[in-house]
Every structure is written in structure tokens, then in C-alpha cells.
Amino acid sequence: MTGTGERMHALVERLYPLCRSITGDGVRDTLAIVDEYVPLRVHEVPTGTRVLDWTVPQEWNVRDAYIADADGRRVVDFAASSLHVLGYSVPVSATMTLAELRPHLHTLPDRPAWVPYRTSYYERAWGFCLAQDTLDAMPEGEYEVRIDSTLADGHLTYAEHVVPGQVTDEVIVSCHVCHPSLANDNLAGVAVAAFLARELAERTPYYTYRFIFAPGTIGAITWLARNAERVERVRHGLVLACAGDRGDLTYKRSRRGDADIDRVMRHVLSASQRPHRITEFTPYGYDERQYCSPGFDLGVGSLTRTPYAGYPEYHTSADNPAFVSPRAMEDTLAVCREAFAVLDRDRRYVNLSPYGEPQLGRRGLYDSLGGRSDAKQAQMAMLWVLSLADGEHGLLDVAERSGLPFETVADAAEALHAAGLLKA
């Protein structure tokens, strides 16, 4: 483990107790903490605002919730875990029998020690989530049931961080901030995004990078609705989720299937020799399905480790900070770093001396390789770049066709450009 992985894990632990949903103070508190790591511009969108085919819902907040037995002992307590309350539960204050209470209780009988995560965003309901073991230990009788919540007109909250680039064309990095106490889904993604933004800010990248921290589905839809004029600038994008479990990396292609980000991720994962999977696009999953919807059709893929619903701990109390690994988050961050380095340096050049092979020695290009341990590779990279610099092939094309490392190819292109043999 490195220091960066441990710092990302510490951020996950800090965010874990907060009660998040698609709206509410838990989202604001989460963004306030992330703002300490990377400055955010926070947006508040009022209830009732039309966003594409959706409408911003009422804001939900919960202060307390519990089920207490006849002795007043809280057998289910929101203070112990925000997962215990069905998301968007309406207020309740009643005394009822266990038989009356049962239809409002959610458990995982096949995982009796775990608490499930359940929501009811768009249908008025209330309920509690608890371990099956807890339910089995509850005797028949009366229970005090209380959910101290509010559903009222308010706002949907999301935030952005922008790293200015050399051009205004954008790469978007999106992660959802709506889930309560679930570490891998998606606090690990939030942490990786925040630290990636910090790294990019230390240099001036070629593209402008826009990081979007928003509630799932409705948040991404709201961002798209409010940024119709900016969407034209989006050249590439990546949705980050489930970034911290110990499984192999999984990249899900964009709807296009052959977008630049798809090719870059395939190349980076393959060249790194990391165990990984690449899957085809499906219109289900995380917010890539919003960015890739046919009206926008952006080149946005999704990077996870184990995909959603692909591990038993998914959407349960077992997705806790102990489930995510600093080393895994560090690895996810490294892949993002490597992929964006390729995106930033991939260019199409035109050979200014295309008739025969130009004399590289006369221009000092061979001499510049003398101190390199990969001098042979670097020489071949120059020849390959010159061969394919026809305005139709990018440097990633060169790397893939030649089998040479992309960084070596990009270095060769920059040397040739400096020597006046290429134009961008």
C-alpha cells in the first residue's frame, strides 16, 4: 500500500457514516468534505425543475428513526447505520404489532447477518432494513415505530470541479454520490475521482477535465439538461464506480463501442498486463447510460473493478470500509492516470518529408537516443510515426500497429515535430 491509497481509504472512512440520498443534507455534507480535497462548485436545482423527461423531486432528510420494543430498547436504530431506513421514507410515528410491521421490513434471508440497502424514491412508502438475525430475534408483541423525516420542496445538489486544459474540449469524469453507507458503491469512486482531479491540477493537461459529483440517474440527467451547450465540447468521458474492491478491473465500452476512450482503455489495460475484463455496452448500470443515451451519444465508458451486483456485498452493510482496499483504489487511480496520459498525447500528425525516409542523423535525432535504455525501440518508434503520419492515423494507431509502448511513440512524435519533420 502507498500513502495515496491510504489517504483515499481515509476519505472513504470519513464519508461512510453520512446518510446520503438523491437529495438532502447528506449529499451537501458529502460534497463539503470532498471540497476539502478538491475545490468544488456546488449547484442547487429547485424541486419541480423539469430536467429532460424528469422532474427534480422533493428533498428528503431524516433526523432519527428506530423500532423500539416494549422495554424501550431500540432493536433497529438509524443512529447505528443509515442503511436501516428505507430511502425516502415518509414520516411515521406509531405503535404496531410485529405482524403489522412485517410488510415494512426488508431483510436478506440468505445473508442473515447483513442489512440490505433499499429505496423508494418515486413512490410514497416507509420501511426499515435490518438483518434477518435481528428480525428472527424479535418476539411477537407491540413496537414503537418512528421515522422522523421530511419530504418537502427543496433542491437537488450536485457539484463540479474543472481542471483547465490547453484546449476547451472536455473529458468528463462522473461518479454518483447518492448512496448511503456503501463504501465500494460508490465512496471508493468518489475518492479516486477526487485524488485524480488533484493530480491533474498539478500540471496543465491538453484537455479540460470536468469532474461531476452527482446523485445517480437524476443527477446525471440534471447535469445534461443544464449543460446542453457544453455537451458539444465533450470529447471523452469515464464513469467511475465500485473502484475499491479486490476484484479485477472491468471496463464497459461506450454505446458507440469504438469511441476513443474505448480504444484507450483497451490499450492501457492490455499493455499493462493487468488482469481485466472488457464488456460491451448495455443500457443498464451506472450513469454511462445517461451520457450515452442516443440523443447525446457521448463517448463515455465505465470503469469499475467488480461490476454492479457482481459481488455478494453489493448494496448491503457488508460493503463497508473493510471491504475496500487501499491497494485496489491505488490501482484504479493508476489506470485512470495512464489512460488520460494517452488521451492527452494522442495526436494526428502529417509527415513533412514523406518522399523516402528523411535523414534522421543529420537532424541529430539518432544522437538524442544515445542515453536511452530503449534506444532501439525509440528509433523504431520514429520510423513508425513517420510511416503513419498521414493525417489519418493517430499515435494510438501507431502504438497498436507497431506493438510499441504508447509513451515511446509519443516521445518520438514530439522529437520529430521539434525537428520540423511533422506538423500537427
C-alpha positions as CSV (number, residue, x, y, z in Angstrom):
1,M,0.0,0.0,0.0
2,T,1.2,3.5,-0.7
3,G,0.4,6.7,1.0
4,T,-2.1,7.7,-1.7
5,G,-4.1,4.6,-1.3
6,E,-4.3,5.0,2.5
7,R,-5.4,8.6,2.1
8,M,-8.1,7.6,-0.3
9,H,-9.2,5.0,2.2
10,A,-9.3,7.5,5.0
11,L,-11.6,9.7,2.9
12,V,-13.9,6.6,2.4
13,E,-14.0,6.1,6.1
14,R,-14.8,9.7,6.8
15,L,-17.7,9.8,4.3
16,Y,-19.1,6.3,5.2
17,P,-21.4,7.3,8.1
18,L,-23.3,10.0,6.3
19,C,-26.8,9.4,5.2
20,R,-26.9,10.2,1.5
21,S,-29.8,10.0,-1.0
22,I,-30.6,11.6,-4.3
23,T,-31.3,14.9,-2.4
24,G,-30.7,16.3,1.0
25,D,-28.2,17.4,3.6
26,G,-26.2,14.2,3.4
27,V,-25.3,15.0,-0.2
28,R,-24.3,18.5,0.8
29,D,-22.2,17.3,3.8
30,T,-20.5,14.8,1.5
31,L,-19.6,17.5,-1.1
32,A,-18.4,19.8,1.7
33,I,-15.9,17.1,2.7
34,V,-14.8,16.4,-0.8
35,D,-14.4,20.2,-1.2
36,E,-11.6,20.0,1.3
37,Y,-9.6,17.7,-1.1
38,V,-10.5,19.4,-4.3
39,P,-12.5,22.7,-4.6
40,L,-16.0,22.2,-5.9
41,R,-18.6,24.4,-7.5
42,V,-21.9,23.3,-5.9
43,H,-25.2,23.6,-7.8
44,E,-28.7,23.6,-6.2
45,V,-31.6,22.8,-8.6
46,P,-35.1,23.5,-7.1
47,T,-37.8,20.9,-6.7
48,G,-40.1,20.9,-9.6
49,T,-37.5,21.8,-12.2
50,R,-38.0,20.0,-15.5
51,V,-34.9,18.1,-16.5
52,L,-35.3,16.4,-19.8
53,D,-38.1,13.8,-19.3
54,W,-37.8,14.0,-15.5
55,T,-38.7,16.4,-12.7
56,V,-36.5,17.2,-9.7
57,P,-38.2,15.6,-6.7
58,Q,-38.9,16.9,-3.3
59,E,-35.9,16.9,-0.9
60,W,-35.7,14.2,1.7
61,N,-34.0,14.5,5.0
62,V,-34.1,12.2,8.1
63,R,-33.1,13.1,11.6
64,D,-33.9,9.9,13.5
65,A,-35.6,6.6,13.0
66,Y,-36.0,3.5,15.1
67,I,-38.0,0.4,16.1
68,A,-38.2,0.1,19.9
69,D,-39.5,-2.9,21.8
70,A,-41.8,-2.8,24.8
71,D,-38.9,-2.0,27.1
72,G,-37.9,1.0,25.0
73,R,-34.8,-0.7,23.6
74,R,-34.1,0.2,20.0
75,V,-33.8,-3.0,18.2
76,V,-33.3,-1.2,14.9
77,D,-31.6,2.2,15.0
78,F,-30.8,4.7,12.3
79,A,-28.1,6.1,14.5
80,A,-26.2,2.8,14.2
81,S,-26.4,2.8,10.3
82,S,-28.1,5.0,7.7
83,L,-28.9,1.8,5.8
84,H,-31.6,0.9,8.4
85,V,-34.1,3.3,6.9
86,L,-35.8,2.7,3.5
87,G,-34.5,5.6,1.4
88,Y,-37.1,8.4,1.0
89,S,-39.4,7.0,3.8
90,V,-42.2,9.3,4.7
91,P,-42.6,10.2,8.4
92,V,-44.1,7.6,10.7
93,S,-44.9,7.7,14.4
94,A,-47.0,4.7,15.6
95,T,-47.3,1.7,17.8
96,M,-48.0,-1.5,16.0
97,T,-47.7,-5.3,16.3
98,L,-44.9,-7.2,14.7
99,A,-47.4,-8.6,12.3
100,E,-48.4,-5.1,11.2
101,L,-44.8,-4.1,11.0
102,R,-43.5,-7.0,8.9
103,P,-44.7,-5.7,5.5
104,H,-42.4,-2.7,6.0
105,L,-39.3,-4.7,6.9
106,H,-36.6,-5.7,4.4
107,T,-34.0,-8.4,5.1
108,L,-31.7,-10.8,3.3
109,P,-32.6,-14.3,4.4
110,D,-29.7,-15.8,2.5
111,R,-27.3,-13.4,4.2
112,P,-28.9,-13.2,7.7
113,A,-26.2,-11.0,9.3
114,W,-26.3,-8.3,6.6
115,V,-28.5,-5.3,6.3
116,P,-29.8,-4.6,2.7
117,Y,-29.9,-1.2,1.0
118,R,-33.4,-0.3,-0.3
119,T,-35.1,2.9,-1.6
120,S,-38.5,4.2,-2.6
121,Y,-37.6,7.4,-4.4
122,Y,-40.7,7.9,-6.5
123,E,-43.4,6.1,-4.6
124,R,-44.6,7.2,-1.2
125,A,-43.7,4.5,1.3
126,W,-41.8,3.8,4.5
127,G,-39.8,1.0,5.9
128,F,-36.8,-0.4,7.7
129,C,-33.9,-2.5,6.6
130,L,-32.4,-4.9,9.1
131,A,-30.5,-8.2,9.5
132,Q,-32.6,-11.3,9.3
133,D,-30.9,-12.4,12.5
134,T,-32.4,-9.3,14.2
135,L,-35.8,-9.9,12.8
136,D,-35.7,-13.6,14.0
137,A,-34.9,-12.4,17.5
138,M,-37.9,-10.0,17.7
139,P,-40.7,-11.6,19.7
140,E,-44.4,-11.1,18.9
141,G,-45.8,-8.0,20.5
142,E,-46.1,-4.3,20.1
143,Y,-43.3,-2.0,18.9
144,E,-42.8,1.7,18.8
145,V,-42.1,2.8,15.2
146,R,-40.7,6.2,14.4
147,I,-39.2,7.8,11.3
148,D,-38.5,11.5,11.8
149,S,-38.1,12.6,8.2
150,T,-39.3,15.3,5.9
151,L,-40.2,15.3,2.3
152,A,-40.6,18.9,1.2
153,D,-39.8,21.3,-1.6
154,G,-36.0,21.9,-1.7
155,H,-33.2,21.2,-4.1
156,L,-31.2,18.5,-5.8
157,T,-27.5,19.1,-5.2
158,Y,-24.5,18.3,-7.4
159,A,-21.0,19.6,-7.8
160,E,-18.3,20.1,-10.4
161,H,-14.5,20.6,-10.3
162,V,-12.8,21.8,-13.5
163,V,-9.1,21.3,-14.4
164,P,-8.4,23.8,-17.2
165,G,-6.6,22.4,-20.2
166,Q,-4.7,23.7,-23.2
167,V,-8.0,23.4,-25.2
168,T,-11.6,23.8,-24.2
169,D,-12.6,20.3,-25.5
170,E,-13.5,18.4,-22.4
171,V,-13.1,15.0,-20.7
172,I,-15.8,14.3,-18.1
173,V,-15.3,12.1,-15.1
174,S,-18.5,11.3,-13.4
175,C,-19.3,9.5,-10.1
176,H,-22.5,9.1,-8.1
177,V,-22.8,10.5,-4.5
178,C,-26.3,9.3,-3.6
179,H,-25.7,6.0,-1.8
180,P,-25.6,6.0,2.0
181,S,-23.2,3.8,3.9
182,L,-21.8,1.8,1.0
183,A,-18.0,2.0,0.7
184,N,-17.3,0.5,-2.7
185,D,-20.6,1.7,-4.3
186,N,-19.6,4.5,-4.5
187,L,-17.4,6.1,-1.9
188,A,-14.3,4.5,-3.5
189,G,-15.2,6.0,-6.8
190,V,-15.6,9.4,-5.2
191,A,-12.2,9.1,-3.5
192,V,-10.5,8.1,-6.7
193,A,-12.1,10.9,-8.7
194,A,-11.1,13.5,-6.0
195,F,-7.4,12.3,-6.0
196,L,-7.3,12.1,-9.8
197,A,-8.5,15.7,-10.0
198,R,-5.8,16.7,-7.6
199,E,-3.1,15.0,-9.7
200,L,-4.3,16.6,-13.0
201,A,-4.4,20.0,-11.4
202,E,-0.6,19.7,-10.7
203,R,0.0,20.0,-14.5
204,T,-1.7,21.6,-17.4
205,P,-3.3,18.8,-19.3
206,Y,-4.2,19.0,-23.0
207,Y,-7.9,18.6,-22.5
208,T,-10.1,20.4,-19.9
209,Y,-11.2,17.8,-17.3
210,R,-14.6,18.3,-15.7
211,F,-15.4,16.2,-12.6
212,I,-19.1,15.7,-11.9
213,F,-20.2,14.6,-8.4
214,A,-23.9,14.0,-8.7
215,P,-26.7,11.7,-7.5
216,G,-27.2,8.7,-9.7
217,T,-29.6,8.8,-12.7
218,I,-31.5,12.0,-11.8
219,G,-28.2,13.9,-11.0
220,A,-26.6,13.0,-14.4
221,I,-29.9,13.8,-16.2
222,T,-30.0,17.1,-14.4
223,W,-26.4,17.9,-15.4
224,L,-27.1,17.0,-19.1
225,A,-30.3,19.2,-19.1
226,R,-28.4,22.1,-17.6
227,N,-25.3,21.8,-19.9
228,A,-26.8,21.3,-23.3
229,E,-24.5,23.9,-24.8
230,R,-21.4,22.3,-23.2
231,V,-22.1,18.8,-24.3
232,E,-20.8,19.6,-27.7
233,R,-17.3,20.1,-26.2
234,V,-17.3,16.7,-24.5
235,R,-14.8,14.5,-26.5
236,H,-14.3,11.7,-24.0
237,G,-15.7,10.6,-20.6
238,L,-15.5,8.0,-17.9
239,V,-17.9,7.0,-15.2
240,L,-16.2,5.7,-12.0
241,A,-17.8,3.3,-9.6
242,C,-17.0,0.3,-7.5
243,A,-13.4,1.4,-7.6
244,G,-12.1,-0.2,-4.4
245,D,-12.9,-3.9,-4.2
246,R,-10.3,-6.6,-4.7
247,G,-11.6,-7.9,-8.0
248,D,-10.1,-7.4,-11.4
249,L,-10.7,-4.2,-13.3
250,T,-13.7,-4.1,-15.7
251,Y,-14.2,-1.6,-18.4
252,K,-17.6,-1.2,-20.0
253,R,-17.5,0.3,-23.5
254,S,-19.5,3.3,-24.6
255,R,-22.7,2.9,-26.6
256,R,-20.6,3.7,-29.7
257,G,-18.3,0.8,-28.9
258,D,-15.4,2.3,-30.8
259,A,-15.1,5.7,-29.1
260,D,-11.6,7.0,-28.4
261,I,-12.0,6.2,-24.7
262,D,-12.9,2.6,-25.6
263,R,-9.7,2.2,-27.6
264,V,-7.6,3.9,-25.0
265,M,-8.9,1.8,-22.1
266,R,-8.4,-1.4,-24.1
267,H,-4.8,-0.4,-25.0
268,V,-3.9,0.7,-21.4
269,L,-5.4,-2.4,-19.7
270,S,-3.8,-4.8,-22.3
271,A,-0.4,-3.1,-22.3
272,S,-0.2,-3.1,-18.5
273,Q,-0.9,-6.8,-18.4
274,R,-3.3,-6.3,-15.5
275,P,-6.0,-9.0,-15.2
276,H,-9.1,-7.3,-16.6
277,R,-12.3,-7.7,-18.5
278,I,-13.8,-5.5,-21.2
279,T,-17.6,-5.7,-21.6
280,E,-20.0,-4.4,-24.2
281,F,-22.3,-1.6,-23.6
282,T,-25.8,-2.3,-22.1
283,P,-28.4,0.4,-21.3
284,Y,-28.3,-0.6,-17.6
285,G,-25.8,0.1,-14.9
286,Y,-24.4,3.5,-13.8
287,D,-24.7,6.9,-15.4
288,E,-22.9,5.9,-18.6
289,R,-26.4,5.1,-19.8
290,Q,-27.4,8.7,-19.5
291,Y,-24.4,10.2,-21.2
292,C,-24.6,7.5,-23.9
293,S,-28.4,7.9,-24.5
294,P,-29.0,8.3,-28.2
295,G,-29.8,12.0,-28.1
296,F,-26.3,12.7,-26.6
297,D,-24.4,9.6,-27.7
298,L,-21.2,10.8,-25.9
299,G,-18.1,8.7,-25.9
300,V,-18.3,7.8,-22.2
301,G,-17.4,4.4,-20.8
302,S,-17.5,3.0,-17.3
303,L,-14.6,1.8,-15.2
304,T,-15.2,-0.5,-12.2
305,R,-13.5,-3.3,-10.5
306,T,-16.2,-5.9,-9.9
307,P,-19.2,-4.6,-11.7
308,Y,-22.5,-3.7,-10.0
309,A,-24.4,-6.6,-8.5
310,G,-21.3,-8.8,-9.2
311,Y,-20.3,-9.3,-5.6
312,P,-22.3,-10.6,-2.7
313,E,-21.7,-7.5,-0.6
314,Y,-23.3,-5.2,-3.2
315,H,-26.0,-3.0,-1.7
316,T,-25.6,-4.4,1.8
317,S,-24.0,-3.5,5.1
318,A,-21.1,-5.8,4.2
319,D,-20.0,-3.1,1.7
320,N,-18.1,-1.3,4.5
321,P,-14.7,0.3,4.6
322,A,-13.1,-3.0,5.4
323,F,-14.4,-4.4,2.1
324,V,-12.4,-1.8,0.1
325,S,-8.7,-2.0,-0.3
326,P,-6.3,1.0,-0.4
327,R,-4.2,-1.0,-2.9
328,A,-7.2,-1.6,-5.2
329,M,-8.1,2.1,-5.1
330,E,-4.5,3.0,-5.9
331,D,-4.6,0.6,-8.9
332,T,-7.8,2.1,-10.2
333,L,-6.3,5.6,-9.9
334,A,-3.2,4.4,-11.7
335,V,-5.2,3.1,-14.7
336,C,-7.1,6.4,-14.9
337,R,-3.8,8.3,-14.8
338,E,-2.4,6.1,-17.6
339,A,-5.5,6.3,-19.7
340,F,-5.7,10.1,-19.5
341,A,-2.0,10.4,-20.3
342,V,-2.7,8.5,-23.6
343,L,-5.8,10.7,-24.3
344,D,-3.8,13.9,-23.7
345,R,-0.9,12.9,-26.0
346,D,-2.8,11.1,-28.8
347,R,-2.4,13.3,-31.9
348,R,-2.6,13.0,-35.7
349,Y,0.5,14.3,-37.5
350,V,1.4,14.9,-41.1
351,N,4.9,13.9,-42.3
352,L,6.6,17.0,-43.9
353,S,9.2,14.8,-45.6
354,P,7.1,11.9,-47.0
355,Y,9.2,11.1,-50.1
356,G,11.6,8.5,-48.9
357,E,12.9,8.2,-45.4
358,P,14.3,11.5,-44.0
359,Q,17.8,11.6,-42.8
360,L,17.4,11.5,-39.0
361,G,21.1,11.6,-38.2
362,R,21.5,14.9,-39.9
363,R,19.0,16.4,-37.6
364,G,20.6,14.9,-34.5
365,L,17.7,12.6,-33.8
366,Y,19.8,9.5,-33.6
367,D,22.3,11.2,-31.3
368,S,19.4,12.2,-29.0
369,L,18.8,8.5,-28.4
370,G,22.3,7.7,-27.1
371,G,21.5,7.9,-23.5
372,R,18.2,6.0,-23.6
373,S,18.0,2.4,-22.4
374,D,15.3,1.8,-25.1
375,A,17.2,3.4,-27.9
376,K,16.3,0.6,-30.4
377,Q,12.6,1.0,-29.5
378,A,12.8,4.8,-29.8
379,Q,14.4,4.5,-33.2
380,M,11.7,2.2,-34.4
381,A,9.0,4.5,-33.0
382,M,10.4,7.4,-35.1
383,L,10.2,5.3,-38.2
384,W,6.7,4.1,-37.4
385,V,5.5,7.6,-36.7
386,L,6.9,8.9,-40.0
387,S,5.3,6.0,-41.8
388,L,1.8,6.5,-40.5
389,A,1.9,10.3,-40.1
390,D,-0.6,10.9,-42.9
391,G,-3.2,12.9,-41.1
392,E,-5.4,9.8,-40.8
393,H,-3.7,7.9,-38.1
394,G,-3.2,8.9,-34.5
395,L,-0.4,8.0,-32.2
396,L,-2.5,5.3,-30.6
397,D,-2.9,3.8,-34.0
398,V,0.9,3.8,-34.3
399,A,1.3,2.1,-30.9
400,E,-1.2,-0.6,-31.7
401,R,0.1,-1.4,-35.1
402,S,3.8,-1.3,-34.1
403,G,3.3,-3.0,-30.8
404,L,5.5,-0.3,-29.2
405,P,4.7,1.4,-25.9
406,F,2.5,4.4,-26.4
407,E,4.8,6.7,-24.3
408,T,7.7,5.8,-26.6
409,V,5.7,6.6,-29.7
410,A,4.5,9.9,-28.3
411,D,8.1,10.8,-27.3
412,A,9.2,10.0,-30.8
413,A,6.5,12.2,-32.4
414,E,7.4,15.1,-30.2
415,A,11.1,14.8,-31.2
416,L,10.2,14.6,-34.9
417,H,7.8,17.6,-34.5
418,A,10.6,19.6,-32.8
419,A,12.9,18.7,-35.6
420,G,10.5,20.1,-38.2
421,L,9.6,16.7,-39.7
422,L,5.9,16.7,-38.6
423,K,3.1,19.1,-38.3
424,A,0.1,18.6,-36.1
